[in-house]
Amino acid sequence: MTDPKRQTLITAIDTRLKQILVSPGGYNYNLGSSVHEWRSTPLDDSELPAVIYRDLEEVVSVTVGKHEHRMLLEIELALSGATVPATMRKGIADIVKALGVDLTFGGLAEDTEFEGTEAISIIQNERRIAGVILRFIVTYLTNPFDPYA
Amino acid sequence: MSLDSDLTDVFYAAGSLFVTPAAYTHVGSAAVTIQVIFDRPSRPVAPQGIEVEEYYPQARVRAADINASCINDSLVIAGETYYIRHPPELTEDGLEAVLNLSKV
C-alpha cells in the first residue's frame, strides 16, 4: 500500500530540509547535513548546527467535498559558535527560504504559511549554544476519510 | 573520587598511563611542565528546550602543581591552549584540583 498523503508530504519536507546546503544550495549553512525527524535524544554538540522537525497537531475541516488538513510543522534549530545571535538569524533565514522554494511541495500541499518563531535562546558555557523554534502551517487536501488521496 | 597521597604520586608520575604532559603558565611566570589527566566530560544544555549534550575540556591536576590564584592561567595540552576561567574544584583531600577549561 502507498503512504498516506501526510507521510508523503513529510517525506517531501524532509527532503527539502536536507537540501539546505551551502553548495549547491546557496544557503548560509549546511543545516541539511543534520536533519532529524522527531528526535527524542539529546543532540551531541558535534552535530550542530542541527534541525529537528515534528508534525504536530492537525486540524481538519470539510471544504468542497474534501477534508482540509492544517498541519502544524514545528522546526527546531540549534547551533553554536561565538557569533551565535547573527548565525541564528541566518539559520532561520535558511529554513524560511528553503520552505519557500515551493509552498506546495510539488503539488502535495495547497499552501504553507510561516507562523513565526519563538524567542531565540542562548546558553553560554564553553561556547554559545542557541536554539529557536519555527512554526509553519502546511495545508493539504484529501478525500473525506481517505488519507491516501 | 579522590586519591590518597601515594596513589596521587603514582597517577601523576610523568609517563604514567593516565597523564598527559601540559605546559602550565601562571600569569606573569614562565611555563612549567606538569602532568594532567585530560578529559572531555559533557553536560546537558537546552536552549529553547532543545536538548544538546555539550562537551567541554577538563583537566585534573595535582593541586600542588598549580598556583592558588590560577584564574586566567593557561595550559597547553597536545598543542591546544586552554585557559582556567573558573576557580578549581579541589577534591576532599585537597590533593587534586579539577579544572574546567576554556579555549577562549
gemmi code that builds the backbone of each chain (N, CA, C; Angstrom):
import gemmi

chains = {
    "A": [
        ("MET", (0.843, -1.194, 0.000), (0.000, 0.000, 0.000), (0.881, 1.249, 0.000)),
        ("THR", (0.459, 2.261, -0.699), (1.236, 3.502, -0.732), (1.118, 4.234, 0.600)),
        ("ASP", (1.955, 5.229, 0.767), (1.924, 6.005, 2.009), (0.707, 6.930, 2.029)),
        ("PRO", (0.196, 7.222, 3.219), (-0.843, 8.255, 3.290), (-0.243, 9.606, 2.886)),
        ("LYS", (-1.113, 10.505, 2.509), (-0.640, 11.785, 1.975), (0.218, 12.542, 2.998)),
        ("ARG", (-0.134, 12.404, 4.256), (0.633, 13.115, 5.277), (2.081, 12.616, 5.301)),
        ("GLN", (2.257, 11.288, 5.162), (3.608, 10.742, 5.148), (4.372, 11.201, 3.909)),
        ("THR", (3.685, 11.206, 2.769), (4.327, 11.649, 1.530), (4.779, 13.105, 1.655)),
        ("LEU", (3.918, 13.890, 2.292), (4.239, 15.302, 2.497), (5.436, 15.458, 3.442)),
        ("ILE", (5.455, 14.697, 4.513), (6.568, 14.779, 5.463), (7.875, 14.344, 4.797)),
        ("THR", (7.791, 13.330, 3.951), (8.988, 12.896, 3.218), (9.504, 14.034, 2.336)),
        ("ALA", (8.584, 14.753, 1.721), (8.985, 15.881, 0.860), (9.596, 17.007, 1.693)),
        ("ILE", (9.032, 17.232, 2.873), (9.578, 18.274, 3.757), (10.976, 17.875, 4.220)),
        ("ASP", (11.143, 16.605, 4.571), (12.454, 16.103, 4.991), (13.482, 16.316, 3.874)),
        ("THR", (13.079, 15.970, 2.660), (13.989, 16.141, 1.515), (14.357, 17.609, 1.345)),
        ("ARG", (13.361, 18.468, 1.491), (13.615, 19.905, 1.308), (14.585, 20.419, 2.367)),
        ("LEU", (14.390, 20.018, 3.598), (15.283, 20.489, 4.673), (16.713, 19.986, 4.448)),
        ("LYS", (16.830, 18.783, 3.904), (18.167, 18.231, 3.661), (18.865, 18.901, 2.480)),
        ("GLN", (18.125, 19.727, 1.754), (18.738, 20.465, 0.649), (19.303, 21.813, 1.103)),
        ("ILE", (19.220, 22.087, 2.407), (19.793, 23.347, 2.907), (21.305, 23.145, 3.037)),
        ("LEU", (21.993, 23.428, 1.969), (23.444, 23.241, 1.907), (24.081, 24.487, 1.293)),
        ("VAL", (25.276, 24.774, 1.762), (25.994, 25.933, 1.213), (26.216, 25.732, -0.283)),
        ("SER", (26.648, 24.540, -0.634), (26.841, 24.204, -2.041), (26.227, 22.830, -2.305)),
        ("PRO", (25.337, 22.705, -3.249), (24.994, 23.685, -4.282), (23.789, 24.554, -3.929)),
        ("GLY", (23.307, 24.497, -2.736), (22.044, 25.166, -2.422), (22.121, 26.676, -2.350)),
        ("GLY", (23.311, 27.209, -2.028), (23.439, 28.651, -1.894), (22.933, 29.177, -0.561)),
        ("TYR", (22.851, 28.290, 0.419), (22.390, 28.719, 1.740), (23.572, 29.158, 2.606)),
        ("ASN", (23.280, 29.696, 3.756), (24.346, 30.164, 4.653), (25.086, 29.005, 5.318)),
        ("TYR", (24.345, 27.952, 5.673), (24.933, 26.860, 6.452), (24.478, 25.511, 5.909)),
        ("ASN", (25.219, 24.487, 6.287), (24.856, 23.124, 5.880), (23.897, 22.499, 6.896)),
        ("LEU", (22.773, 23.162, 7.108), (21.789, 22.618, 8.058), (21.280, 21.264, 7.578)),
        ("GLY", (21.286, 21.075, 6.261), (20.770, 19.839, 5.689), (21.585, 18.610, 6.036)),
        ("SER", (22.778, 18.820, 6.553), (23.619, 17.672, 6.919), (23.219, 17.058, 8.251)),
        ("SER", (22.369, 17.744, 8.992), (21.983, 17.244, 10.305), (20.493, 17.518, 10.541)),
        ("VAL", (19.670, 16.795, 9.802), (18.215, 16.938, 9.891), (17.655, 15.701, 10.578)),
        ("HIS", (16.802, 15.907, 11.574), (16.296, 14.783, 12.365), (14.774, 14.883, 12.496)),
        ("GLU", (14.113, 13.781, 12.220), (12.657, 13.725, 12.350), (12.295, 13.226, 13.746)),
        ("TRP", (11.577, 14.021, 14.476), (11.073, 13.628, 15.797), (12.191, 13.091, 16.702)),
        ("ARG", (13.339, 13.721, 16.672), (14.455, 13.240, 17.500), (14.109, 13.435, 18.972)),
        ("SER", (14.302, 12.402, 19.746), (13.964, 12.491, 21.170), (15.184, 12.365, 22.067)),
        ("THR", (16.344, 12.070, 21.493), (17.563, 12.006, 22.296), (18.333, 13.315, 22.129)),
        ("PRO", (19.114, 13.704, 23.133), (19.846, 14.976, 23.019), (20.798, 14.978, 21.824)),
        ("LEU", (20.946, 16.144, 21.247), (21.934, 16.306, 20.182), (23.318, 16.330, 20.803)),
        ("ASP", (24.277, 15.792, 20.115), (25.665, 15.943, 20.515), (26.147, 17.279, 19.946)),
        ("ASP", (26.965, 18.013, 20.692), (27.351, 19.336, 20.173), (28.122, 19.256, 18.863)),
        ("SER", (28.700, 18.078, 18.577), (29.404, 17.927, 17.293), (28.420, 17.815, 16.127)),
        ("GLU", (27.142, 17.622, 16.422), (26.130, 17.526, 15.364), (25.575, 18.891, 14.962)),
        ("LEU", (25.945, 19.928, 15.684), (25.414, 21.266, 15.396), (26.144, 21.880, 14.208)),
        ("PRO", (25.474, 22.669, 13.395), (24.070, 23.044, 13.504), (23.158, 21.881, 13.128)),
        ("ALA", (22.000, 21.843, 13.776), (21.093, 20.728, 13.546), (19.652, 21.227, 13.497)),
        ("VAL", (18.851, 20.472, 12.784), (17.422, 20.776, 12.634), (16.627, 19.554, 13.079)),
        ("ILE", (15.642, 19.775, 13.911), (14.714, 18.709, 14.298), (13.310, 19.171, 13.909)),
        ("TYR", (12.578, 18.328, 13.217), (11.222, 18.742, 12.850), (10.199, 17.735, 13.359)),
        ("ARG", (9.011, 18.266, 13.607), (7.912, 17.432, 14.097), (6.618, 17.879, 13.445)),
        ("ASP", (5.830, 16.929, 12.977), (4.477, 17.264, 12.531), (3.570, 17.091, 13.742)),
        ("LEU", (3.029, 18.194, 14.211), (2.249, 18.194, 15.463), (0.757, 18.168, 15.139)),
        ("GLU", (-0.006, 18.913, 15.914), (-1.456, 18.767, 15.753), (-1.914, 19.177, 14.352)),
        ("GLU", (-3.001, 18.545, 13.972), (-3.560, 18.789, 12.654), (-5.056, 19.048, 12.828)),
        ("VAL", (-5.497, 20.139, 12.294), (-6.918, 20.480, 12.357), (-7.536, 20.177, 11.001)),
        ("VAL", (-8.663, 19.453, 11.031), (-9.299, 19.048, 9.773), (-10.678, 19.701, 9.682)),
        ("SER", (-10.972, 20.243, 8.524), (-12.315, 20.782, 8.286), (-12.786, 20.292, 6.913)),
        ("VAL", (-14.082, 20.344, 6.729), (-14.645, 19.879, 5.458), (-14.824, 21.077, 4.544)),
        ("THR", (-14.340, 20.935, 3.328), (-14.491, 22.022, 2.356), (-14.636, 21.429, 0.962)),
        ("VAL", (-15.558, 21.919, 0.233), (-15.863, 21.489, -1.155), (-15.652, 19.990, -1.376)),
        ("GLY", (-16.255, 19.200, -0.523), (-16.182, 17.754, -0.681), (-14.838, 17.146, -0.342)),
        ("LYS", (-13.995, 17.890, 0.290), (-12.670, 17.406, 0.675), (-12.452, 17.616, 2.176)),
        ("HIS", (-11.524, 16.901, 2.714), (-11.023, 17.207, 4.047), (-9.820, 18.134, 3.886)),
        ("GLU", (-9.903, 19.277, 4.522), (-8.767, 20.197, 4.500), (-7.986, 20.028, 5.805)),
        ("HIS", (-6.738, 19.666, 5.686), (-5.878, 19.425, 6.850), (-4.946, 20.618, 7.026)),
        ("ARG", (-4.948, 21.151, 8.223), (-3.977, 22.219, 8.543), (-3.020, 21.645, 9.590)),
        ("MET", (-1.869, 21.274, 9.116), (-0.892, 20.563, 9.960), (0.165, 21.534, 10.479)),
        ("LEU", (0.360, 21.492, 11.796), (1.396, 22.334, 12.404), (2.742, 21.628, 12.263)),
        ("LEU", (3.657, 22.303, 11.601), (5.017, 21.790, 11.435), (5.948, 22.630, 12.312)),
        ("GLU", (6.562, 21.968, 13.270), (7.470, 22.674, 14.177), (8.903, 22.300, 13.814)),
        ("ILE", (9.732, 23.299, 13.623), (11.124, 23.056, 13.257), (12.021, 23.702, 14.308)),
        ("GLU", (12.828, 22.875, 14.961), (13.782, 23.372, 15.947), (15.138, 23.528, 15.269)),
        ("LEU", (15.786, 24.618, 15.557), (17.132, 24.857, 15.015), (18.087, 25.097, 16.184)),
        ("ALA", (19.164, 24.344, 16.225), (20.184, 24.532, 17.261), (21.525, 24.720, 16.584)),
        ("LEU", (22.284, 25.680, 17.059), (23.630, 25.881, 16.533), (24.518, 26.511, 17.594)),
        ("SER", (25.806, 26.545, 17.307), (26.756, 27.048, 18.297), (27.798, 27.913, 17.617)),
        ("GLY", (28.542, 28.641, 18.433), (29.604, 29.487, 17.894), (29.636, 30.833, 18.584)),
        ("ALA", (30.757, 31.517, 18.400), (30.948, 32.797, 19.085), (29.994, 33.875, 18.584)),
        ("THR", (29.583, 33.775, 17.305), (28.737, 34.829, 16.735), (27.292, 34.355, 16.630)),
        ("VAL", (26.881, 33.647, 17.676), (25.626, 32.922, 17.586), (24.361, 33.756, 17.346)),
        ("PRO", (24.222, 34.951, 17.860), (22.968, 35.648, 17.518), (22.854, 35.877, 16.010)),
        ("ALA", (23.972, 36.262, 15.397), (23.949, 36.522, 13.950), (23.758, 35.229, 13.166)),
        ("THR", (24.458, 34.175, 13.581), (24.334, 32.913, 12.846), (22.926, 32.349, 12.996)),
        ("MET", (22.317, 32.573, 14.147), (20.961, 32.077, 14.339), (19.996, 32.772, 13.380)),
        ("ARG", (20.174, 34.076, 13.235), (19.286, 34.790, 12.300), (19.458, 34.262, 10.883)),
        ("LYS", (20.701, 33.978, 10.516), (20.949, 33.444, 9.166), (20.386, 32.026, 9.033)),
        ("GLY", (20.479, 31.261, 10.114), (19.930, 29.908, 10.081), (18.422, 29.926, 9.921)),
        ("ILE", (17.769, 30.834, 10.627), (16.315, 30.987, 10.476), (15.995, 31.336, 9.023)),
        ("ALA", (16.787, 32.243, 8.470), (16.557, 32.655, 7.073), (16.710, 31.472, 6.128)),
        ("ASP", (17.677, 30.614, 6.406), (17.873, 29.432, 5.552), (16.629, 28.545, 5.538)),
        ("ILE", (16.058, 28.320, 6.714), (14.894, 27.429, 6.791), (13.686, 28.058, 6.093)),
        ("VAL", (13.474, 29.336, 6.357), (12.324, 30.016, 5.729), (12.482, 30.024, 4.210)),
        ("LYS", (13.705, 30.291, 3.762), (13.961, 30.312, 2.314), (13.715, 28.924, 1.701)),
        ("ALA", (14.172, 27.900, 2.411), (14.033, 26.534, 1.876), (12.570, 26.145, 1.737)),
        ("LEU", (11.786, 26.417, 2.764), (10.370, 26.044, 2.667), (9.663, 26.895, 1.618)),
        ("GLY", (10.169, 28.093, 1.410), (9.544, 28.984, 0.433), (9.854, 28.631, -1.007)),
        ("VAL", (10.771, 27.711, -1.226), (11.125, 27.330, -2.602), (9.888, 26.863, -3.366)),
        ("ASP", (9.058, 26.086, -2.700), (7.811, 25.609, -3.309), (6.835, 25.343, -2.163)),
        ("LEU", (5.895, 26.224, -1.998), (4.979, 26.136, -0.849), (4.017, 24.962, -0.953)),
        ("THR", (3.983, 24.301, -2.103), (3.064, 23.161, -2.277), (3.793, 21.819, -2.245)),
        ("PHE", (5.091, 21.850, -2.156), (5.895, 20.616, -2.153), (5.510, 19.715, -3.330)),
        ("GLY", (5.599, 20.310, -4.499), (5.320, 19.545, -5.719), (3.847, 19.222, -5.897)),
        ("GLY", (2.988, 20.058, -5.345), (1.555, 19.851, -5.506), (0.923, 18.987, -4.433)),
        ("LEU", (1.717, 18.532, -3.461), (1.160, 17.710, -2.377), (0.326, 18.558, -1.424)),
        ("ALA", (0.757, 19.790, -1.207), (0.049, 20.689, -0.283), (-0.633, 21.799, -1.062)),
        ("GLU", (-1.615, 22.410, -0.428), (-2.255, 23.576, -1.017), (-1.440, 24.824, -0.758)),
        ("ASP", (-0.862, 24.875, 0.447), (-0.123, 26.086, 0.821), (0.702, 25.819, 2.083)),
        ("THR", (1.691, 26.650, 2.300), (2.484, 26.619, 3.530), (2.562, 28.039, 4.062)),
        ("GLU", (2.215, 28.194, 5.319), (2.272, 29.525, 5.941), (3.331, 29.528, 7.028)),
        ("PHE", (4.061, 30.620, 7.110), (5.067, 30.778, 8.161), (4.390, 31.479, 9.335)),
        ("GLU", (4.291, 30.782, 10.447), (3.604, 31.330, 11.625), (4.521, 32.193, 12.479)),
        ("GLY", (5.839, 31.991, 12.345), (6.779, 32.799, 13.119), (7.707, 31.940, 13.954)),
        ("THR", (8.475, 32.608, 14.814), (9.446, 31.901, 15.645), (9.196, 32.210, 17.119)),
        ("GLU", (9.654, 31.318, 17.955), (9.714, 31.641, 19.384), (10.985, 32.452, 19.610)),
        ("ALA", (11.174, 32.923, 20.832), (12.370, 33.717, 21.134), (13.624, 32.867, 20.953)),
        ("ILE", (14.671, 33.483, 20.479), (15.965, 32.803, 20.399), (16.491, 32.654, 21.826)),
        ("SER", (16.972, 31.476, 22.153), (17.525, 31.242, 23.483), (19.013, 30.912, 23.344)),
        ("ILE", (19.830, 31.554, 24.159), (21.280, 31.338, 24.067), (21.812, 30.935, 25.436)),
        ("ILE", (22.608, 29.880, 25.458), (23.254, 29.441, 26.689), (24.761, 29.537, 26.484)),
        ("GLN", (25.427, 30.167, 27.422), (26.868, 30.377, 27.294), (27.613, 29.588, 28.359)),
        ("ASN", (28.360, 28.590, 27.915), (29.300, 27.894, 28.804), (30.659, 27.958, 28.131)),
        ("GLU", (31.171, 26.784, 27.736), (32.408, 26.749, 26.973), (32.242, 27.492, 25.652)),
        ("ARG", (31.086, 27.356, 25.069), (30.763, 28.071, 23.836), (29.301, 28.481, 23.918)),
        ("ARG", (28.891, 29.307, 22.994), (27.488, 29.702, 22.949), (26.712, 28.656, 22.162)),
        ("ILE", (25.635, 28.184, 22.757), (24.744, 27.255, 22.065), (23.362, 27.887, 22.076)),
        ("ALA", (22.750, 27.944, 20.916), (21.468, 28.635, 20.794), (20.418, 27.738, 20.170)),
        ("GLY", (19.187, 28.022, 20.520), (18.079, 27.275, 19.944), (16.925, 28.205, 19.626)),
        ("VAL", (16.168, 27.816, 18.634), (14.969, 28.563, 18.288), (13.966, 27.585, 17.674)),
        ("ILE", (12.704, 27.904, 17.791), (11.662, 27.055, 17.208), (10.880, 27.879, 16.184)),
        ("LEU", (10.747, 27.325, 14.994), (9.963, 27.957, 13.930), (8.685, 27.149, 13.742)),
        ("ARG", (7.609, 27.842, 13.431), (6.340, 27.142, 13.233), (5.737, 27.482, 11.865)),
        ("PHE", (5.299, 26.437, 11.203), (4.656, 26.578, 9.897), (3.327, 25.822, 9.926)),
        ("ILE", (2.387, 26.279, 9.146), (1.149, 25.537, 8.935), (1.146, 25.065, 7.486)),
        ("VAL", (1.060, 23.772, 7.314), (1.014, 23.190, 5.964), (-0.421, 22.700, 5.734)),
        ("THR", (-1.032, 23.212, 4.698), (-2.418, 22.845, 4.385), (-2.442, 21.889, 3.193)),
        ("TYR", (-3.151, 20.777, 3.379), (-3.294, 19.847, 2.254), (-4.690, 19.244, 2.274)),
        ("LEU", (-5.095, 18.706, 1.145), (-6.439, 18.158, 0.998), (-6.385, 16.649, 0.808)),
        ("THR", (-7.394, 15.994, 1.323), (-7.603, 14.567, 0.994), (-9.085, 14.388, 0.723)),
        ("ASN", (-9.393, 13.272, 0.107), (-10.813, 12.923, 0.010), (-11.299, 12.603, 1.422)),
        ("PRO", (-12.584, 12.826, 1.706), (-13.089, 12.561, 3.061), (-12.820, 11.119, 3.497)),
        ("PHE", (-12.249, 10.977, 4.626), (-11.922, 9.668, 5.224), (-11.080, 8.786, 4.307)),
        ("ASP", (-10.325, 9.421, 3.457), (-9.369, 8.691, 2.624), (-8.015, 9.400, 2.712)),
        ("PRO", (-7.201, 9.025, 3.678), (-5.935, 9.739, 3.882), (-4.927, 9.528, 2.761)),
        ("TYR", (-5.281, 8.684, 1.811), (-4.327, 8.341, 0.758), (-4.517, 9.160, -0.525)),
        ("ALA", (-5.635, 9.817, -0.654), (-5.877, 10.525, -1.922), (-6.546, 11.885, -1.703)),
    ],
    "B": [
        ("MET", (35.702, 11.130, 43.144), (36.660, 10.210, 43.752), (37.971, 10.952, 43.975)),
        ("SER", (38.582, 10.709, 45.097), (39.887, 11.321, 45.322), (40.916, 10.227, 45.570)),
        ("LEU", (42.133, 10.589, 45.421), (43.227, 9.646, 45.568), (43.984, 9.960, 46.841)),
        ("ASP", (44.546, 8.920, 47.477), (45.388, 9.253, 48.616), (46.747, 9.709, 48.086)),
        ("SER", (47.544, 10.174, 48.956), (48.768, 10.826, 48.515), (49.707, 9.895, 47.742)),
        ("ASP", (49.811, 8.630, 48.153), (50.682, 7.694, 47.425), (50.162, 7.457, 46.014)),
        ("LEU", (48.846, 7.206, 45.963), (48.263, 6.950, 44.644), (48.370, 8.175, 43.746)),
        ("THR", (48.189, 9.323, 44.334), (48.308, 10.553, 43.545), (49.685, 10.626, 42.906)),
        ("ASP", (50.694, 10.288, 43.677), (52.055, 10.320, 43.130), (52.195, 9.352, 41.964)),
        ("VAL", (51.550, 8.189, 42.085), (51.642, 7.190, 41.012), (50.881, 7.663, 39.784)),
        ("PHE", (49.652, 8.122, 40.015), (48.826, 8.551, 38.886), (49.480, 9.700, 38.120)),
        ("TYR", (50.048, 10.635, 38.846), (50.553, 11.841, 38.206), (52.040, 11.769, 37.881)),
        ("ALA", (52.629, 10.602, 38.003), (54.039, 10.472, 37.636), (54.177, 10.660, 36.133)),
        ("ALA", (55.227, 11.375, 35.733), (55.467, 11.552, 34.296), (55.581, 10.179, 33.642)),
        ("GLY", (54.887, 10.011, 32.532), (54.939, 8.735, 31.825), (53.870, 7.759, 32.269)),
        ("SER", (53.128, 8.076, 33.332), (52.030, 7.216, 33.766), (50.995, 7.122, 32.637)),
        ("LEU", (50.259, 6.012, 32.626), (49.258, 5.815, 31.571), (48.141, 6.841, 31.633)),
        ("PHE", (47.969, 7.443, 32.787), (46.796, 8.297, 32.995), (47.019, 9.746, 32.582)),
        ("VAL", (48.274, 10.139, 32.492), (48.527, 11.574, 32.371), (49.050, 11.980, 31.002)),
        ("THR", (48.896, 13.270, 30.773), (49.408, 13.913, 29.569), (50.247, 15.096, 30.055)),
        ("PRO", (51.408, 15.309, 29.473), (52.172, 16.491, 29.882), (51.508, 17.767, 29.370)),
        ("ALA", (51.560, 18.792, 30.185), (50.970, 20.072, 29.794), (51.908, 21.194, 30.200)),
        ("ALA", (51.957, 22.215, 29.352), (52.747, 23.398, 29.692), (51.837, 24.342, 30.470)),
        ("TYR", (52.135, 24.495, 31.739), (51.298, 25.343, 32.601), (51.959, 26.696, 32.775)),
        ("THR", (51.216, 27.740, 32.491), (51.749, 29.089, 32.641), (50.886, 29.876, 33.615)),
        ("HIS", (51.491, 30.216, 34.742), (50.828, 31.128, 35.670), (51.070, 32.538, 35.155)),
        ("VAL", (50.030, 33.355, 35.194), (50.136, 34.713, 34.646), (51.366, 35.415, 35.233)),
        ("GLY", (52.226, 35.874, 34.345), (53.421, 36.604, 34.768), (54.610, 35.718, 35.051)),
        ("SER", (54.459, 34.417, 34.886), (55.569, 33.496, 35.155), (55.903, 32.698, 33.902)),
        ("ALA", (57.034, 32.017, 33.970), (57.433, 31.177, 32.839), (56.654, 29.863, 32.886)),
        ("ALA", (56.512, 29.255, 31.720), (55.784, 27.987, 31.631), (56.582, 26.867, 32.288)),
        ("VAL", (55.868, 25.976, 32.942), (56.490, 24.772, 33.501), (55.668, 23.570, 33.027)),
        ("THR", (56.315, 22.437, 32.961), (55.596, 21.241, 32.537), (55.016, 20.528, 33.746)),
        ("ILE", (53.721, 20.271, 33.686), (53.068, 19.491, 34.737), (52.333, 18.322, 34.072)),
        ("GLN", (51.876, 17.406, 34.869), (51.141, 16.264, 34.335), (49.656, 16.455, 34.633)),
        ("VAL", (48.816, 16.236, 33.638), (47.369, 16.409, 33.823), (46.633, 15.156, 33.332)),
        ("ILE", (45.485, 14.926, 33.919), (44.571, 13.901, 33.405), (43.500, 14.657, 32.635)),
        ("PHE", (43.556, 14.529, 31.312), (42.692, 15.337, 30.449), (41.448, 14.541, 30.059)),
        ("ASP", (40.330, 15.218, 30.050), (39.079, 14.543, 29.726), (38.156, 15.546, 29.034)),
        ("ARG", (37.114, 15.025, 28.393), (36.088, 15.880, 27.810), (34.723, 15.390, 28.279)),
        ("PRO", (34.370, 15.715, 29.522), (33.040, 15.322, 30.008), (31.964, 16.168, 29.315)),
        ("SER", (30.732, 15.803, 29.529), (29.650, 16.565, 28.902), (28.653, 17.014, 29.950)),
        ("ARG", (27.881, 18.006, 29.565), (26.780, 18.478, 30.420), (25.616, 18.802, 29.502)),
        ("PRO", (24.392, 18.578, 29.993), (23.231, 18.874, 29.150), (22.878, 20.361, 29.196)),
        ("VAL", (22.589, 20.921, 28.048), (22.035, 22.275, 27.974), (20.785, 22.189, 27.098)),
        ("ALA", (19.902, 23.129, 27.247), (18.640, 23.034, 26.486), (18.130, 24.415, 26.093)),
        ("PRO", (18.806, 25.082, 25.162), (18.267, 26.377, 24.717), (16.926, 26.180, 24.024)),
        ("GLN", (15.960, 26.941, 24.458), (14.579, 26.850, 23.929), (14.049, 25.407, 24.018)),
        ("GLY", (14.549, 24.661, 25.023), (14.058, 23.308, 25.238), (14.689, 22.261, 24.333)),
        ("ILE", (15.607, 22.688, 23.457), (16.270, 21.741, 22.546), (17.468, 21.154, 23.284)),
        ("GLU", (17.413, 19.856, 23.539), (18.445, 19.248, 24.374), (19.725, 18.999, 23.579)),
        ("VAL", (20.818, 19.533, 24.113), (22.127, 19.364, 23.487), (23.108, 18.904, 24.563)),
        ("GLU", (23.911, 17.924, 24.221), (24.955, 17.470, 25.126), (26.230, 18.228, 24.756)),
        ("GLU", (26.657, 19.098, 25.655), (27.819, 19.939, 25.372), (29.067, 19.335, 26.000)),
        ("TYR", (30.060, 19.119, 25.197), (31.328, 18.567, 25.698), (32.293, 19.710, 25.964)),
        ("TYR", (33.047, 19.592, 27.019), (33.959, 20.675, 27.366), (35.255, 20.077, 27.915)),
        ("PRO", (36.346, 20.824, 27.778), (37.632, 20.295, 28.237), (37.785, 20.419, 29.746)),
        ("GLN", (38.350, 19.391, 30.327), (38.556, 19.384, 31.777), (39.895, 18.709, 32.071)),
        ("ALA", (40.598, 19.232, 33.023), (41.870, 18.622, 33.420), (41.890, 18.432, 34.930)),
        ("ARG", (42.374, 17.284, 35.348), (42.651, 17.068, 36.771), (44.148, 17.210, 36.939)),
        ("VAL", (44.536, 17.927, 37.955), (45.966, 18.149, 38.190), (46.251, 17.957, 39.674)),
        ("ARG", (47.506, 17.759, 39.990), (47.886, 17.784, 41.399), (47.757, 19.216, 41.892)),
        ("ALA", (47.024, 19.403, 42.955), (46.764, 20.772, 43.430), (48.065, 21.534, 43.663)),
        ("ALA", (49.096, 20.804, 44.075), (50.365, 21.464, 44.373), (51.063, 21.981, 43.113)),
        ("ASP", (50.615, 21.492, 41.952), (51.285, 21.880, 40.708), (50.801, 23.198, 40.139)),
        ("ILE", (49.692, 23.707, 40.670), (49.183, 24.965, 40.128), (49.154, 26.026, 41.212)),
        ("ASN", (49.174, 27.254, 40.773), (49.155, 28.379, 41.700), (47.779, 28.496, 42.355)),
        ("ALA", (47.753, 28.911, 43.605), (46.469, 29.045, 44.297), (45.574, 30.075, 43.601)),
        ("SER", (46.206, 31.061, 42.983), (45.436, 32.057, 42.220), (45.646, 31.771, 40.741)),
        ("CYS", (44.893, 30.827, 40.235), (45.183, 30.344, 38.882), (44.208, 30.856, 37.824)),
        ("ILE", (43.298, 31.740, 38.206), (42.365, 32.263, 37.208), (43.152, 32.978, 36.106)),
        ("ASN", (42.824, 32.660, 34.867), (43.460, 33.190, 33.649), (44.814, 32.548, 33.355)),
        ("ASP", (45.249, 31.607, 34.185), (46.435, 30.833, 33.832), (46.083, 29.951, 32.636)),
        ("SER", (47.112, 29.434, 31.986), (46.846, 28.622, 30.799), (47.558, 27.278, 30.848)),
        ("LEU", (47.002, 26.369, 30.090), (47.589, 25.043, 29.925), (47.645, 24.749, 28.432)),
        ("VAL", (48.796, 24.305, 27.975), (48.892, 23.854, 26.584), (48.976, 22.338, 26.616)),
        ("ILE", (47.930, 21.719, 26.090), (47.824, 20.257, 26.108), (47.719, 19.776, 24.668)),
        ("ALA", (48.623, 18.945, 24.265), (48.643, 18.404, 22.888), (48.509, 19.521, 21.858)),
        ("GLY", (49.206, 20.613, 22.103), (49.233, 21.711, 21.137), (48.069, 22.670, 21.226)),
        ("GLU", (47.076, 22.372, 22.051), (45.917, 23.261, 22.201), (46.068, 24.078, 23.480)),
        ("THR", (45.739, 25.356, 23.392), (45.833, 26.218, 24.564), (44.464, 26.320, 25.246)),
        ("TYR", (44.459, 26.066, 26.526), (43.238, 26.179, 27.328), (43.478, 27.158, 28.463)),
        ("TYR", (42.429, 27.835, 28.855), (42.541, 28.819, 29.929), (41.702, 28.394, 31.128)),
        ("ILE", (42.197, 28.760, 32.290), (41.458, 28.484, 33.529), (40.635, 29.729, 33.834)),
        ("ARG", (39.355, 29.636, 33.598), (38.477, 30.806, 33.794), (37.608, 30.668, 35.039)),
        ("HIS", (37.627, 29.478, 35.633), (36.790, 29.254, 36.813), (37.663, 28.745, 37.946)),
        ("PRO", (37.294, 29.025, 39.171), (38.082, 28.520, 40.300), (38.157, 27.001, 40.258)),
        ("PRO", (39.314, 26.442, 40.553), (39.428, 24.978, 40.544), (38.584, 24.361, 41.648)),
        ("GLU", (38.106, 23.149, 41.382), (37.363, 22.412, 42.405), (38.332, 21.423, 43.021)),
        ("LEU", (38.577, 21.582, 44.309), (39.506, 20.675, 44.987), (38.782, 19.415, 45.438)),
        ("THR", (39.471, 18.282, 45.348), (38.905, 17.053, 45.888), (38.906, 17.133, 47.414)),
        ("GLU", (38.185, 16.221, 48.046), (38.006, 16.290, 49.506), (39.324, 16.330, 50.257)),
        ("ASP", (40.284, 15.548, 49.783), (41.569, 15.521, 50.483), (42.461, 16.697, 50.099)),
        ("GLY", (42.027, 17.481, 49.131), (42.789, 18.665, 48.742), (44.012, 18.374, 47.888)),
        ("LEU", (44.169, 17.113, 47.487), (45.379, 16.775, 46.732), (45.236, 17.059, 45.238)),
        ("GLU", (44.015, 16.969, 44.768), (43.785, 17.163, 43.337), (42.876, 18.360, 43.117)),
        ("ALA", (43.059, 18.980, 41.931), (42.176, 20.071, 41.525), (41.565, 19.720, 40.180)),
        ("VAL", (40.274, 19.958, 40.065), (39.582, 19.743, 38.796), (39.413, 21.105, 38.137)),
        ("LEU", (39.934, 21.205, 36.925), (39.897, 22.485, 36.211), (38.950, 22.372, 35.017)),
        ("ASN", (37.888, 23.133, 35.049), (37.021, 23.216, 33.876), (37.610, 24.282, 32.965)),
        ("LEU", (38.112, 23.833, 31.848), (38.913, 24.703, 30.998), (38.078, 25.388, 29.935)),
        ("SER", (38.669, 26.418, 29.362), (38.014, 27.126, 28.273), (39.040, 27.383, 27.181)),
        ("LYS", (38.597, 27.365, 25.941), (39.528, 27.664, 24.849), (39.570, 29.154, 24.546)),
        ("VAL", (38.757, 29.904, 25.241), (38.756, 31.363, 24.984), (38.960, 32.121, 26.281)),
    ],
}
model = gemmi.Model(1)
for chain_id, residues in chains.items():
    chain = gemmi.Chain(chain_id)
    for i, (resn, *xyz) in enumerate(residues, 1):
        res = gemmi.Residue()
        res.name, res.seqid = resn, gemmi.SeqId(i, " ")
        for name, pos in zip(("N", "CA", "C"), xyz):
            atom = gemmi.Atom()
            atom.name, atom.element = name, gemmi.Element(name[0])
            atom.pos, atom.b_iso = gemmi.Position(*pos), 0.0
            res.add_atom(atom)
        chain.add_residue(res)
    model.add_chain(chain)
structure = gemmi.Structure()
structure.add_model(model)
structure.setup_entities()
